[in-house]
Amino acid sequence: MTSDTDTRVLYNAECPVCSFEIGHYRDYAEARDLPIRFDDLNGPERAQWGLSEDAAARRLYVLKDGTLHGGLDAFLVLWRQMPRYRWLARAVALPGVRQAASALYDYVLAPLIYRWHLRRKARARA
């Protein structure tokens, strides 16, 4: 059961990279009964997020305590909720590391995964 205090993750379940990584986090959270809910941007839950499908597909989003986090900040919020990944959140949040990781995610990884998503959608329509 979820509540308003749960951490919510919005991800693209149709993306192989996203579904693999978030599937791992979901399995970990469920096995430990952590208050984290995972919403597929392709499902009806996306409407609750107030994001278009395109905006939601461009990066990871996490909602925690009424605040929407995107990109690397979303990962940090998620990792802080999971005991096994708290060390990673601390390490990536360090000055310098955070800026480099954020740039890598924002300018390389997220755009690459997003373009891959658009190509998959175009092939599915063809």
C-alpha positions as a LaTeX table, in Angstrom:
\begin{tabular}{lrrr}
\hline
Residue & $x$ (\AA) & $y$ (\AA) & $z$ (\AA) \\
\hline
Met1 & 0.00 & 0.00 & 0.00 \\
Thr2 & 1.23 & 3.49 & $-0.78$ \\
Ser3 & 0.73 & 6.72 & 1.11 \\
Asp4 & 1.41 & 10.41 & 0.60 \\
Thr5 & 4.80 & 9.97 & 2.30 \\
Asp6 & 5.98 & 7.35 & $-0.18$ \\
Thr7 & 8.74 & 8.11 & $-2.60$ \\
Arg8 & 7.35 & 7.84 & $-6.14$ \\
Val9 & 9.45 & 7.07 & $-9.20$ \\
Leu10 & 8.29 & 7.82 & $-12.75$ \\
Tyr11 & 10.14 & 5.82 & $-15.39$ \\
Asn12 & 9.74 & 4.43 & $-18.89$ \\
Ala13 & 8.95 & 0.72 & $-18.61$ \\
Glu14 & 9.13 & 0.39 & $-22.42$ \\
Cys15 & 12.80 & 1.43 & $-22.41$ \\
Pro16 & 15.08 & $-1.60$ & $-21.99$ \\
Val17 & 17.73 & 0.38 & $-20.10$ \\
Cys18 & 15.20 & 2.10 & $-17.84$ \\
Ser19 & 13.16 & $-1.01$ & $-17.13$ \\
Phe20 & 16.29 & $-3.03$ & $-16.32$ \\
Glu21 & 17.69 & $-0.48$ & $-13.88$ \\
Ile22 & 14.41 & 0.58 & $-12.29$ \\
Gly23 & 13.26 & $-3.04$ & $-12.20$ \\
His24 & 16.28 & $-3.81$ & $-10.04$ \\
Tyr25 & 15.45 & $-0.92$ & $-7.69$ \\
Arg26 & 11.78 & $-1.98$ & $-7.59$ \\
Asp27 & 12.68 & $-5.59$ & $-6.71$ \\
Tyr28 & 15.07 & $-4.35$ & $-4.02$ \\
Ala29 & 12.46 & $-1.98$ & $-2.54$ \\
Glu30 & 9.69 & $-4.56$ & $-2.61$ \\
Ala31 & 11.85 & $-7.24$ & $-0.96$ \\
Arg32 & 12.52 & $-4.83$ & 1.91 \\
Asp33 & 9.03 & $-3.32$ & 2.03 \\
Leu34 & 10.42 & 0.16 & 1.42 \\
Pro35 & 7.87 & 2.95 & 0.88 \\
Ile36 & 8.75 & 3.49 & $-2.78$ \\
Arg37 & 6.20 & 3.34 & $-5.57$ \\
Phe38 & 7.15 & 2.90 & $-9.23$ \\
Asp39 & 4.93 & 4.44 & $-11.92$ \\
Asp40 & 5.27 & 3.66 & $-15.62$ \\
Leu41 & 5.07 & 6.84 & $-17.68$ \\
Asn42 & 3.16 & 4.84 & $-20.31$ \\
Gly43 & 0.34 & 4.11 & $-17.87$ \\
Pro44 & $-2.47$ & 6.15 & $-16.38$ \\
Glu45 & $-0.33$ & 7.16 & $-13.39$ \\
Arg46 & 1.59 & 9.70 & $-15.50$ \\
Ala47 & $-1.40$ & 12.07 & $-15.45$ \\
Gln48 & $-0.93$ & 12.45 & $-11.68$ \\
Trp49 & 2.59 & 13.73 & $-12.28$ \\
Gly50 & 1.56 & 16.68 & $-14.44$ \\
Leu51 & 4.22 & 15.85 & $-17.05$ \\
Ser52 & 3.72 & 15.28 & $-20.75$ \\
Glu53 & 4.77 & 11.92 & $-22.13$ \\
Asp54 & 7.66 & 13.60 & $-23.93$ \\
Ala55 & 8.92 & 15.44 & $-20.83$ \\
Ala56 & 8.59 & 12.30 & $-18.71$ \\
Ala57 & 10.55 & 10.23 & $-21.23$ \\
Arg58 & 13.52 & 12.61 & $-21.23$ \\
Arg59 & 14.77 & 11.80 & $-17.73$ \\
Leu60 & 14.04 & 10.05 & $-14.46$ \\
Tyr61 & 11.64 & 11.78 & $-12.07$ \\
Val62 & 11.12 & 11.15 & $-8.37$ \\
Leu63 & 8.49 & 12.74 & $-6.13$ \\
Lys64 & 9.42 & 12.94 & $-2.46$ \\
Asp65 & 7.62 & 14.97 & 0.21 \\
Gly66 & 5.71 & 16.92 & $-2.44$ \\
Thr67 & 8.87 & 17.96 & $-4.32$ \\
Leu68 & 9.53 & 16.81 & $-7.87$ \\
His69 & 13.17 & 15.90 & $-8.56$ \\
Gly70 & 14.54 & 15.21 & $-12.03$ \\
Gly71 & 17.73 & 13.82 & $-13.47$ \\
Leu72 & 20.64 & 13.15 & $-11.13$ \\
Asp73 & 18.76 & 14.71 & $-8.21$ \\
Ala74 & 16.03 & 12.10 & $-8.74$ \\
Phe75 & 18.58 & 9.30 & $-8.53$ \\
Leu76 & 20.05 & 10.79 & $-5.34$ \\
Val77 & 16.61 & 10.93 & $-3.70$ \\
Leu78 & 15.91 & 7.33 & $-4.75$ \\
Trp79 & 19.30 & 6.00 & $-3.64$ \\
Arg80 & 18.95 & 7.70 & $-0.24$ \\
Gln81 & 15.76 & 5.70 & 0.33 \\
Met82 & 17.52 & 2.36 & $-0.17$ \\
Pro83 & 20.08 & 1.23 & 2.44 \\
Arg84 & 22.27 & $-0.59$ & $-0.10$ \\
Tyr85 & 22.62 & 2.58 & $-2.22$ \\
Arg86 & 23.04 & 5.26 & 0.42 \\
Trp87 & 26.82 & 5.11 & 0.02 \\
Leu88 & 26.39 & 5.79 & $-3.70$ \\
Ala89 & 24.16 & 8.80 & $-3.00$ \\
Arg90 & 26.77 & 10.18 & $-0.59$ \\
Ala91 & 29.61 & 9.62 & $-3.06$ \\
Val92 & 27.81 & 11.10 & $-6.06$ \\
Ala93 & 26.60 & 14.08 & $-4.01$ \\
Leu94 & 30.18 & 15.17 & $-3.25$ \\
Pro95 & 31.18 & 18.54 & $-4.73$ \\
Gly96 & 32.78 & 18.08 & $-8.11$ \\
Val97 & 31.47 & 14.52 & $-8.45$ \\
Arg98 & 27.89 & 15.80 & $-8.43$ \\
Gln99 & 28.58 & 18.36 & $-11.14$ \\
Ala100 & 30.41 & 15.86 & $-13.34$ \\
Ala101 & 27.77 & 13.15 & $-12.85$ \\
Ser102 & 24.97 & 15.63 & $-13.50$ \\
Ala103 & 26.62 & 16.83 & $-16.72$ \\
Leu104 & 27.18 & 13.23 & $-17.86$ \\
Tyr105 & 23.54 & 12.36 & $-17.19$ \\
Asp106 & 22.03 & 15.59 & $-18.60$ \\
Tyr107 & 24.18 & 15.94 & $-21.71$ \\
Val108 & 25.13 & 12.37 & $-22.64$ \\
Leu109 & 23.16 & 9.53 & $-21.03$ \\
Ala110 & 19.64 & 10.97 & $-20.82$ \\
Pro111 & 19.67 & 12.41 & $-24.38$ \\
Leu112 & 21.08 & 9.16 & $-25.76$ \\
Ile113 & 18.42 & 7.05 & $-24.02$ \\
Tyr114 & 15.71 & 9.53 & $-25.07$ \\
Arg115 & 16.76 & 9.39 & $-28.75$ \\
Trp116 & 16.76 & 5.60 & $-28.52$ \\
His117 & 13.22 & 5.82 & $-27.10$ \\
Leu118 & 12.09 & 8.01 & $-30.03$ \\
Arg119 & 13.58 & 5.56 & $-32.56$ \\
Arg120 & 11.80 & 2.61 & $-30.89$ \\
Lys121 & 8.50 & 4.51 & $-31.00$ \\
Ala122 & 8.99 & 5.43 & $-34.67$ \\
Arg123 & 9.76 & 1.80 & $-35.58$ \\
Ala124 & 6.68 & 0.63 & $-33.68$ \\
Arg125 & 4.49 & 3.04 & $-35.66$ \\
Ala126 & 5.99 & 1.99 & $-39.01$ \\
\hline
\end{tabular}
